[in-house]
Amino acid sequence: MSQGAPGTPPSKVFLEALSHSLSCPGSSGYGYALGESTLRSAFAEEMKTVYGREIDVTQDDIAITAGCNMAFVATVMCLADPGDEIILPVPWYFNHQMSLNLLGIKTVPLYTRSDEGFLPSTSDCEKLINSRTKAIALVTPNNPTGAIYPPGLISKFAELAQKHKIALVLDETYRDFVDTMPPHTLFSAFQIEKSSLSWRSSIIHLFSFSKSYCFPGHRLGLIAASPDLLKHVTTALDCLQICAPRPPQLALASPGLLSILRQSIQASAQTLKIRHNIFHTHLPPGWTIGSQGGYFAFVKHPFVGIPAITLCQRLAEELGVLSLPMQFFCDDSIGPDLESLGQSKKDWERWIRFSVANVSDDMIKQVCGRLHECERHLGLKAE
């Protein structure tokens, strides 16, 4: 339960379309840096099924990338220079933090609180903004915590970004796995101080095809942003990827295919919901779920004084349970900052990420059964 990967293969109808596109000689040539126009147009229409028919998104707002990590890298390269700052909620998605490090951009941690479901605070965030701040980057549903940011909270962050004239980068890789639609209303005009603003003024939306369409190996991601920003993104992508993989783009752009695949996405979302419920029901007493959603559940183990990184190693080596500890999703030097916010480092270090996506219902029950055995097999005492 360690990897955020789909637990089912791609839809048969997609694989058939992919086989057809692979057999076309033209799909082996270079493509446009921003992606196939047919897919950009089709996905602009598909977004209306998620965010509402009235949204203002066109193919000119969309770029197709070689995965969502590529989308993030190309975006931040166009927003910030070395020495500039981007705010990330903690726990953070480690690929985002590592990408900023590689680019020489300073990651500014915005600490969240377990007793608030790991939801970031706009008031805490505003205190971190200065003249070097170029963006706030959010992931919802969150990786690693699974926290689903309410539409109202997302709107508050959009207003904060607009107020300070910085970007709000919104990674919605897991957006298709929430109960309530739409996930937010940012793609419609929103109000700030009685003025109506286009989302293009500050919002940059990122999306991954890997999770919703179950083909992470084909590497497709997406940026939805102002065409003015995409001019610069084009330059970055031309250097980084030349073009995103063409066969899966052409397959997805097949007439009517995205509408057909929407049904399988909804089925996957329902399956994930059932698995989350199974995990919640069978988790041993003392193991506390702090937040849950998308692919992940964030759980505090009951063994005081045992860092999650130590316990996760023992779980893997002695009980065959793979999971990822909190320490993978934050800096090592978190103690003083946490304590200044009234949080205990020892409690913070006990959180573990479990993925419910790439395991069966029965395997989730087996994992929970092994967690029940921790005290007896590992010689640990729960609080």
Stockholm file with secondary structure:
# STOCKHOLM 1.0

chainA/1-383         MSQGAPGTPPSKVFLEALSHSLSCPGSSGYGYALGESTLRSAFAEEMKTVYGREIDVTQDDIAITAGCNMAFVATVMCLADPGDEIILPVPWYFNHQMSLNLLGIKTVPLYTRSDEGFLPSTSDCEKLINSRTKAIALVTPNNPTGAIYPPGLISKFAELAQKHKIALVLDETYRDFVDTMPPHTLFSAFQIEKSSLSWRSSIIHLFSFSKSYCFPGHRLGLIAASPDLLKHVTTALDCLQICAPRPPQLALASPGLLSILRQSIQASAQTLKIRHNIFHTHLPPGWTIGSQGGYFAFVKHPFVGIPAITLCQRLAEELGVLSLPMQFFCDDSIGPDLESLGQSKKDWERWIRFSVANVSDDMIKQVCGRLHECERHLGLKAE
#=GR chainA/1-383 SS CCCCCCSSCCCHHHHHHHHHHHHSGGGGSCCCTTCCHHHHHHHHHHHHHHHCTTCCCCGGGEEEESSHHHHHHHHHHHHCCTTCEEEEEESCCHHHHHHHHHHTCEEEEEECCGGGTTCCCHHHHHTTCCTTEEEEEEESSCTTTCCCCCHHHHHHHHHHHHHTTCEEEEECTTGGGCSSSCSCCTTSCEEETTEEECGGGTEEEEEEHHHHTTCGGGCCEEEECCHHHHHHHHHHHHHHTSSCCHHHHHHHTSTTHHHHHHHHHHHHHHHHHHHHHHHHHHSCTTCEEEEEETTEEEEECSCTTCCHHHHHHHHHHHHCCCCEEGGGGSCSCCHHHHHHTTCCHHHHTTEEEEECSSSCHHHHHHHHHHHHTHHHHHCCCCC
#=GC SS_cons         CCCCCCSSCCCHHHHHHHHHHHHSGGGGSCCCTTCCHHHHHHHHHHHHHHHCTTCCCCGGGEEEESSHHHHHHHHHHHHCCTTCEEEEEESCCHHHHHHHHHHTCEEEEEECCGGGTTCCCHHHHHTTCCTTEEEEEEESSCTTTCCCCCHHHHHHHHHHHHHTTCEEEEECTTGGGCSSSCSCCTTSCEEETTEEECGGGTEEEEEEHHHHTTCGGGCCEEEECCHHHHHHHHHHHHHHTSSCCHHHHHHHTSTTHHHHHHHHHHHHHHHHHHHHHHHHHHSCTTCEEEEEETTEEEEECSCTTCCHHHHHHHHHHHHCCCCEEGGGGSCSCCHHHHHHTTCCHHHHTTEEEEECSSSCHHHHHHHHHHHHTHHHHHCCCCC
//
